[in-house]
Amino acid sequence: MTEQELEKQIQTGSFSPVYFFYGEEPFLVERAGRRLMEKAVDPAMKDFNLNIYYGADCKGTEILDTSQTLPMFAERRIVVVKQADKLPAATQEGLLPYLANPCPETCLLFMAAKPDLRRKFFLELKKQPGTLEFKKLYDNKLGPFISSEAAVHGKKIDGAGAEMLSFMVGNNLQELVSQIEKAALYIGSRPVIGIDDVKAIVSQSKSFTAFELARFMGEKNLPKALATLQSMLQNGEEAIMILGALASHFRRIWRIRELLDQKMTPADIGKQLKINAYFLGEQVTQAKRYTVVELEALFERLYRGDVGIKTGASSVTVLQGLVYDACAGNLK
């Protein structure tokens, strides 16, 4: 099923007897599960008709007994099994007959992050009409997600604002939703969230500093890049997050550099890479400051820095060396 089909079921009250929400986006899995729990049972009857279990801590008999118990003073009961990927093998085996003949007065919801889809239980569960996978949202999918979240609050967000927000926050969906909610409140009765609104909301955040660091490195402005890095480290910013932000920024710069070398015009580059006009000029300028060889070396340094920090190297030494060599043209 799709998210739209799930929403239609929720709106019409035509619930499936078995649901399976899983995937690499735990925020979306949890949110879909919460929405189902809120709507499948009368709030006044939740104490009697909502049961939540955790995969590693429950027995299959508990789930079965509850699922086969008729709801009290309500149309249906909802039984939720979180962390279903941690259900013991014996418990999974014991639940298989129920999947073939579920109780029509019960919504049985399984939620999991990384289920082993090779196992018979999850193979059968995946065949259920109520199965919904939440795949990882990569950078190119964040714009539509941001726009849809703004629409939830009755707002639109312009392209530049959405692009800046996606860069500053990345694919931390929970944080994205939080920032969009703040922006929607900030603009009051205005219908559109703009880039200045995004700046105002997150200008004091660490993510905004990461945006500035990437920009100063792209410009090869060593004094400002080092000052920004120092501020980030003093504020307790995580080194791995800094490396991730730089990788995201310079991945685009590298692609722009390649297209420039193919004699493509900036306008065509913007269209092909879907870069908002607000950012296009400065990113093309940054790409012109780096050769492909330098960018290859930069990504090698980002990789080694990530490995080094995770294995005990000094974050300050790694990051300062990276920023200095990138801005001073010492990458090799």
Salt bridges, closest charged atoms under 4 A:
GLU7 OE2 - ARG35 NH2 2.57
GLU30 OE1 - LYS82 NZ 3.54
GLU75 OE1 - ARG76 NH2 3.50
ASP116 OD1 - ARG118 NE 2.94
GLU124 OE2 - LYS127 NZ 3.14
ASP139 OD2 - ARG251 NH1 3.97
GLU149 OE2 - ARG31 NH2 2.83
GLU163 OE2 - ARG252 NH1 2.34
ASP197 OD1 - ARG190 NH2 2.93
GLU212 OE1 - ARG215 NH2 2.57
GLU219 OE2 - ARG215 NH1 3.46
GLU258 OE1 - ARG255 NH1 3.18
ASP261 OD1 - ARG257 NH2 2.63
GLU294 OE2 - LYS220 NZ 3.28
ASP306 OD2 - LYS310 NZ 3.14
ASP325 OD2 - ARG301 NH1 2.79
